[in-house]
């Protein structure tokens, strides 16, 4: 059996936790991987990892990650990096080899700044919001399949952030995604405090109201537990943008149906930028990407629904402020 299907088949769906329109179904498993790696935030705080622009001039869709540690470093899809010339998010989940420097694909989430705030980057306490993750991942996987490049539809990323910031009264001079999370920090913290991880929980299936679903699955409970607050904020932003959905909660039958759709899906498979292989699927009702290392699913992100890329989209052409 394919490792991805095996990992999904071993899951048990736990009792849902619900808070104001966001439902979390715990994904439980007794299977543990023996992989050892360092989380990006821990590597940065410990001075073992540095993330910088690829040159002093910079490049919008690229960053350089220097891993000086004796372990690989895990960078998660949608993980936000702030600093240097503009804030970015990672385009895919990647495992950067020990003692290596790798140029990684990213998307800009701060359209109005192109000057140094500091020389390097730090990781924030949030991921890109779930709807944005879905759209960006779909465009990256389309690009990978069509051109072999892991680039996003950058114009779509900026448009999505601008629309959400306007809807949530979170405008900022540099049009930064982080302003959305800062504007609603107190409410988002309530969601984080209300949804908790379980001892054998390796992932979660989230439902925004009764309609949209998303899943994040990891190889170890410790990795999931460390990422849960950021995952909750990612989905909660989409809930509080449309308060009417806060009165609704998801059903277990929908969660199981979504898991089945991932099990039945066909995934592209190609070498990853760092360690392992990238798996990807973009279908009518599913967007999913996974990192497989030594036959272990290190991380799977999957979302219901997708929007096909517009003809000619996907290239990164910075506006005048960047040139």
C-alpha positions as CSV (number, residue, x, y, z in Angstrom):
1,X,0.0,0.0,0.0
2,X,1.2,3.5,-0.8
3,X,2.6,5.2,2.4
4,X,0.1,8.1,2.1
5,X,-2.9,5.7,1.9
6,X,-1.4,3.6,4.7
7,X,-1.1,6.7,6.9
8,X,-4.7,7.7,6.2
9,X,-6.0,4.2,6.7
10,X,-4.4,4.0,10.2
11,X,-6.3,7.1,11.4
12,X,-9.1,7.2,13.9
13,X,-11.5,10.1,13.9
14,X,-11.8,11.5,17.5
15,X,-14.8,13.3,19.0
16,X,-15.1,16.9,17.6
17,X,-14.2,20.0,19.5
18,X,-16.2,23.1,18.5
19,X,-15.8,26.8,19.1
20,X,-18.0,29.4,17.4
21,X,-18.2,27.9,13.9
22,X,-14.9,26.1,13.8
23,X,-15.0,22.3,14.3
24,X,-11.9,20.3,14.8
25,X,-12.0,16.5,14.4
26,X,-8.8,15.0,16.0
27,X,-7.0,12.5,13.8
28,X,-5.6,9.8,16.1
29,X,-2.9,7.1,15.4
30,X,-0.7,4.8,17.3
31,X,1.9,4.8,14.5
32,X,5.0,7.0,15.1
33,X,7.8,7.8,12.7
34,X,11.5,7.6,13.8
35,X,12.4,10.7,11.8
36,X,14.4,13.3,13.6
37,X,14.2,16.9,12.6
38,X,14.2,20.5,13.9
39,X,11.2,22.8,13.6
40,X,12.0,26.0,11.8
41,X,11.1,28.2,14.7
42,X,13.3,26.3,17.1
43,X,16.2,26.4,14.6
44,X,15.9,30.2,14.2
45,X,15.6,30.8,17.9
46,X,18.6,28.6,18.6
47,X,20.8,30.3,16.1
48,X,21.2,27.1,14.1
49,X,19.2,28.3,11.1
50,X,19.2,31.5,9.1
51,X,16.7,32.6,6.5
52,X,17.7,35.6,4.3
53,X,17.1,37.1,0.9
54,X,18.9,35.3,-1.9
55,X,21.0,38.4,-2.5
56,X,21.1,42.0,-1.3
57,X,18.8,42.9,-4.2
58,X,16.3,40.1,-3.3
59,X,14.0,38.0,-5.3
60,X,10.2,38.0,-4.6
61,X,9.6,34.2,-5.0
62,X,12.8,32.9,-3.4
63,X,14.5,32.9,0.0
64,X,17.8,31.2,1.1
65,X,17.7,28.9,4.1
66,X,21.0,28.0,5.8
67,X,20.8,25.0,8.1
68,X,23.9,24.8,10.2
69,X,22.4,22.2,12.6
70,X,23.1,18.4,12.7
71,X,19.4,17.7,12.0
72,X,17.1,18.4,9.0
73,X,14.9,21.5,9.4
74,X,11.1,21.2,8.8
75,X,9.4,24.2,7.0
76,X,5.7,24.0,6.8
77,X,3.4,24.9,3.9
78,X,2.0,28.4,4.6
79,X,4.5,29.1,7.5
80,X,5.0,32.9,7.7
81,X,8.4,34.5,7.7
82,X,8.7,38.2,8.5
83,X,11.6,40.6,8.0
84,X,14.2,41.4,5.4
85,X,12.6,43.2,2.4
86,X,9.1,41.8,2.7
87,X,7.1,39.1,4.5
88,X,6.7,35.7,2.8
89,X,5.0,32.3,3.3
90,X,6.5,28.9,2.3
91,X,4.9,27.5,-0.9
92,X,5.3,23.9,0.2
93,X,6.3,21.8,3.2
94,X,10.1,21.1,2.9
95,X,12.7,19.3,4.9
96,X,16.1,21.1,4.5
97,X,19.1,18.8,4.9
98,X,21.5,19.3,7.8
99,X,24.6,21.4,7.0
100,X,23.0,22.7,3.8
101,X,21.8,26.0,2.3
102,X,18.7,25.6,0.0
103,X,16.8,28.3,-2.0
104,X,13.2,27.7,-1.2
105,X,10.0,28.9,-3.1
106,X,7.9,31.4,-1.3
107,X,5.0,33.8,-1.9
108,X,4.9,37.5,-0.8
109,X,2.3,38.4,1.8
110,X,3.2,42.1,2.1
111,X,2.6,43.8,-1.2
112,X,3.6,47.3,-0.2
113,X,7.1,46.9,1.1
114,X,10.4,46.3,-0.6
115,X,13.1,47.6,1.7
116,X,15.0,46.0,4.5
117,X,13.3,45.9,7.9
118,X,16.1,43.6,9.2
119,X,18.7,41.4,7.4
120,X,17.1,38.1,8.2
121,X,13.7,36.6,8.9
122,X,11.8,35.3,12.0
123,X,8.8,33.0,12.1
124,X,5.5,34.3,13.4
125,X,2.8,32.6,15.4
126,X,0.5,32.1,12.4
127,X,0.2,30.4,9.1
128,X,-1.4,31.8,6.0
129,X,-5.2,31.7,6.5
130,X,-6.8,28.5,5.3
131,X,-8.6,29.9,2.2
132,X,-5.3,31.5,1.1
133,X,-3.4,28.3,1.7
134,X,-5.9,26.5,-0.6
135,X,-5.6,28.9,-3.4
136,X,-1.9,29.2,-3.2
137,X,-1.2,25.5,-3.0
138,X,-3.5,24.9,-6.0
139,X,-1.5,27.4,-8.1
140,X,1.8,26.0,-6.9
141,X,0.8,22.4,-7.7
142,X,-0.4,23.5,-11.2
143,X,2.9,25.2,-11.8
144,X,4.8,22.2,-10.7
145,X,2.9,19.9,-13.0
146,X,3.1,22.3,-16.0
147,X,6.5,23.8,-15.7
148,X,8.4,22.0,-12.9
149,X,8.6,25.2,-11.0
150,X,7.1,25.7,-7.5
151,X,5.8,29.2,-8.0
152,X,2.4,30.6,-6.9
153,X,0.0,32.9,-8.7
154,X,1.4,35.9,-6.8
155,X,-1.2,38.3,-8.1
156,X,-3.9,36.0,-6.7
157,X,-2.1,35.9,-3.3
158,X,-2.1,39.7,-3.1
159,X,-5.7,40.1,-4.3
160,X,-6.8,37.6,-1.7
161,X,-5.1,39.4,1.1
162,X,-6.4,42.7,0.1
163,X,-10.0,41.5,-0.1
164,X,-9.7,39.8,3.3
165,X,-8.1,42.8,5.0
166,X,-10.9,45.0,3.6
167,X,-13.6,42.6,4.8
168,X,-12.0,42.3,8.3
169,X,-11.1,46.0,8.8
170,X,-7.4,45.2,8.9
171,X,-5.8,47.5,6.4
172,X,-2.1,48.3,6.8
173,X,0.3,50.7,5.0
174,X,2.3,47.8,3.6
175,X,-0.7,45.7,2.9
176,X,0.7,42.9,5.1
177,X,-1.2,39.7,5.8
178,X,0.0,39.9,9.4
179,X,-2.2,42.9,10.1
180,X,-5.3,40.7,9.7
181,X,-4.1,38.4,12.6
182,X,-3.0,41.4,14.7
183,X,-6.3,43.2,14.3
184,X,-8.2,40.1,15.6
185,X,-5.6,38.7,18.0
186,X,-7.9,38.6,21.0
187,X,-10.6,36.7,19.2
188,X,-8.1,34.3,17.6
189,X,-6.6,33.6,21.0
190,X,-10.0,32.4,22.2
191,X,-10.1,29.8,19.5
192,X,-6.6,28.7,20.3
193,X,-7.5,28.3,24.0
194,X,-10.7,26.3,23.2
195,X,-9.2,23.6,20.9
196,X,-6.7,21.3,22.4
197,X,-4.5,18.4,21.2
198,X,-4.8,14.8,22.5
199,X,-1.9,12.5,23.4
200,X,-2.1,10.4,20.3
201,X,-3.3,13.1,18.0
202,X,-1.2,13.4,14.8
203,X,-3.4,15.8,12.9
204,X,-6.8,17.4,12.6
205,X,-9.6,17.8,10.2
206,X,-11.1,21.3,10.4
207,X,-14.5,22.5,9.2
208,X,-15.3,26.1,8.7
209,X,-19.0,26.3,9.4
210,X,-20.7,23.3,7.6
211,X,-19.1,23.7,4.2
212,X,-15.3,24.0,3.9
213,X,-12.9,21.4,5.1
214,X,-9.2,21.3,5.6
215,X,-6.8,18.7,7.0
216,X,-3.2,18.8,8.4
217,X,-1.6,15.5,9.2
218,X,1.9,14.9,10.6
219,X,4.2,12.0,11.3
220,X,4.4,12.7,15.1
221,X,2.1,14.0,17.8
222,X,4.7,16.4,19.0
223,X,4.9,18.1,15.7
224,X,1.2,18.4,15.5
225,X,0.9,19.8,19.0
226,X,3.6,22.4,18.3
227,X,1.7,23.6,15.2
228,X,-1.9,23.4,16.5
229,X,-2.1,27.1,17.7
230,X,-1.0,28.3,14.3
231,X,-3.4,25.9,12.5
232,X,-6.3,27.1,14.6
233,X,-5.6,30.7,13.9
234,X,-5.3,29.9,10.2
235,X,-8.8,28.4,10.0
236,X,-10.4,30.8,12.6
237,X,-9.6,33.8,10.5
238,X,-11.9,32.4,7.8
239,X,-14.6,31.8,10.3
240,X,-14.7,35.2,11.9
241,X,-14.6,36.9,8.4
242,X,-18.2,35.7,8.0
243,X,-19.9,35.7,11.4
244,X,-23.1,33.9,10.2
245,X,-21.1,30.7,9.9
246,X,-20.3,30.8,13.6
247,X,-23.6,29.2,14.5
248,X,-22.9,26.1,12.4
249,X,-20.7,23.1,13.2
250,X,-19.5,20.2,11.0
251,X,-20.7,16.6,11.0
252,X,-18.6,13.5,11.4
253,X,-20.1,12.1,8.2
254,X,-18.7,15.0,6.2
255,X,-15.3,14.5,7.8
256,X,-15.2,10.8,6.9
257,X,-16.3,11.5,3.4
258,X,-13.5,14.0,3.0
259,X,-10.9,11.5,4.3
260,X,-12.3,9.0,1.7
261,X,-11.9,11.5,-1.1
262,X,-8.2,11.9,-0.2
263,X,-7.8,8.1,-0.1
264,X,-9.2,7.7,-3.5
265,X,-7.3,10.6,-5.1
266,X,-4.4,10.3,-7.6
267,X,-1.2,12.2,-6.6
268,X,1.7,13.4,-8.7
269,X,5.0,12.3,-7.3
270,X,8.4,14.0,-7.9
271,X,11.6,14.7,-6.0
272,X,11.4,17.5,-3.4
273,X,13.7,20.5,-3.2
274,X,15.2,19.2,0.1
275,X,14.8,15.7,1.4
276,X,12.1,13.3,0.2
277,X,9.4,13.6,-2.5
278,X,6.6,16.0,-3.2
279,X,3.1,14.6,-3.7
280,X,0.4,16.8,-5.1
281,X,-3.3,16.6,-6.2
282,X,-5.5,19.3,-7.6
283,X,-9.0,18.0,-8.5
284,X,-12.5,19.5,-8.7
285,X,-13.1,19.2,-5.0
286,X,-9.7,18.6,-3.6
287,X,-6.4,20.4,-3.2
288,X,-3.7,18.4,-1.4
289,X,0.1,18.4,-1.0
290,X,2.3,16.1,1.0
291,X,6.0,15.6,1.8
292,X,7.1,12.0,1.9
293,X,10.5,11.1,3.4
294,X,11.8,7.6,3.7
295,X,8.3,6.3,3.0
296,X,7.0,8.4,5.9
297,X,4.3,11.1,5.4
298,X,6.0,14.0,7.2
299,X,3.1,16.4,6.5
300,X,-0.1,16.3,4.4
301,X,-2.2,19.4,3.8
302,X,-5.6,18.9,2.1
303,X,-8.5,21.2,1.4
304,X,-11.9,20.9,-0.1
305,X,-12.6,22.9,-3.3
306,X,-10.2,24.5,-5.8
307,X,-10.2,27.3,-8.3
308,X,-8.4,26.7,-11.6
309,X,-5.7,29.1,-12.4
310,X,-6.4,31.8,-14.9
311,X,-4.8,31.5,-18.3
312,X,-1.3,33.0,-18.2
313,X,-1.2,33.4,-14.4
314,X,1.5,32.0,-12.1
315,X,4.4,34.1,-13.2
316,X,5.9,36.5,-10.6
317,X,6.2,40.0,-12.0
318,X,6.7,42.5,-9.2
319,X,4.9,45.9,-9.4
320,X,7.0,49.0,-9.8
321,X,7.8,49.2,-6.1
322,X,10.0,46.1,-6.4
323,X,11.9,47.1,-9.5
